[in-house]
Amino acid sequence: MECVVKLYISAEYKKIALNRRNAKGETALKTLLKKVIAVAALIFLMMTVSGCVGATPIEDMYALPQLSNEYFELQEAVDQVIAAGAEYLAPTSGSNRSSVQLVDIDNDGTDEAVACFKTDEVGAPLKIYIFDNDGSSDGAYEQTLVIEGEGTSIESITYVDMDGDNISEVVVGWQISDEMKLLCVYLIKDLQAAPIVRTEYTTYVTHKMGGDLGGERGSDVITISTSDSSEQGKVTAYSLMQDGEVVSSETELSRGILALSRVRTGYLNNGEAAIYVESTMGSSVITDIIAYKRNGLSYELENVTLDQETKVSTSTTRPYSVYSTDINNDGIIEVPHPELLTSQSGTTSYYILKWHSYDDSGSRQLVLTTYHNFSDGWYLALPDDWVGYITIRRDDTQTGERAVVFSYINGDGTFTDFLKIYALTGANREERAYQPNRFILKDNSDRNGTIFAAEILESAYEDIPLDVSADEIRSNFNEIYAEWLTGEI
């Protein structure tokens, strides 16, 4: 049986072949070719040693796949823009950060090419060229329109169908200055880019809001704006109706917020879409939950957690930086509310987190209670019968063992230890993980050199009225992962 090595460089190869050059002027395609040849030589050597090379000609093993003609056509079209004095300018944030992007704007099955440039032109130096692929066998790309902008850079580009017609609107954030960003939404129609929204912003997200109000509409563009002055921050949703009318609705953020921490889209526990805006206020974190509410025959954007007297979302304010998330993977965002535990040492404070979901009236419902150990990177979902009867302390007296001790609070105010959870590091971590009465929770030796283990102490079976089992500890144990969210600040 022949062993044939085939090297496929697909999406990354196409992207590099379009436009990238390194600092010395050598094309990234040549750099890629060198890497491919080196890898192919290594693979060939390995297969020669293993006797896996048959009748395949060696030159075929080094051959790069051929680019289709359409990409050469696009490169030629882009080169014409560069020859006229433009230079590539990649967006600085968001999920679309390539200076040349392939996206099917008109949903016809063929990608358009969107290329971003900076020129020396006075007034509107920033250019976004859209090249259309005619879909022919030649794959010819032709420049169809140019979107021009002022400022120093392109902050972001997003493509979103706002009116449900299967054609994406182009959302561009222009960085006007260090202090100012301008968001423009362009309707692409008849080879023209018509601006239908133009507003200052701090950040923005896209989300289909309004439940039944959305109907056949697409997603809304929602801007979040804060101010360094005493003015209250605001959230504005822009909707594009099927008749072409742009409808906007606005609501306030909590008064006194200092800076945005993160913004994410999600759902309330009654199924309605919502925006979760999390900000800092003094030493606290606060979450404003934004949803559409019916007002007579229409819907309006509303901050459903805002106290109308204080103008602050008091119920979501918490003393340290832990953020809302879908803690139980049910598709609904929950907001954490820390609760201080009884201290064993009298000096160190430990908290459990009570996670609540909200509805569109601002009412909340308890979903889950956890203890989060952020320093070691894990959390434990706490059984209901533990809550109110336990406390926690750390024990780092053993080198290479970071332990958290769970204790039952006796009626006389004393404590009975019943569970330890360990983060084990060091060369002998496996030996320590398998000590008598310990069991593995998670073995990350290959990833970061840490083993998580637990030990149920004898007192759990003899001296306390809580149900504690290894199976329950395993199922309730979770690692804490850094979140990568669309729309996060």
Secondary structure, DSSP 4 states (H G I P E B T S, - for coil): --B-------HHHHHHHHH-B-TTS-BHHHHHHHHHHHHHHHHHHHHHHHT-B-S--HHHHSPPPPPPHHHHHHHHHHHHHHHTT-EE---SSSS---SEEEE-TT-SSS-EEEEEEE---SS--EEEEEEEE--STT--EEEEEEEEE-SSEEEEEEEE-SSSSS--EEEEEEE-SSS-EEEEEEEEETTEEEEEEEEE-SEEEEE--SGGGTTT--PEEEEEE--SSSSPPEEEEEEE-TTS-EEEEEEEPPTT--EEEEEEEEE-TTS-EEEEEEEEETTEEEEEEEEEEEETTEEEEEETT--TTT-S-GGG-BSS----B-TTSSSS-BEEEEEEPPPSSSS---EEEEEEEE-TTS-EEEEEEEEEETTTTEEEEPPGGGTTSEEEEEE--STTEEEEEEEEE-TTS-EEEEEEEEEE-STTHHHHHTSTTEEEEEEETTTTSEEEEEEE-THHHHT------HHHHHHHEEE------TT--
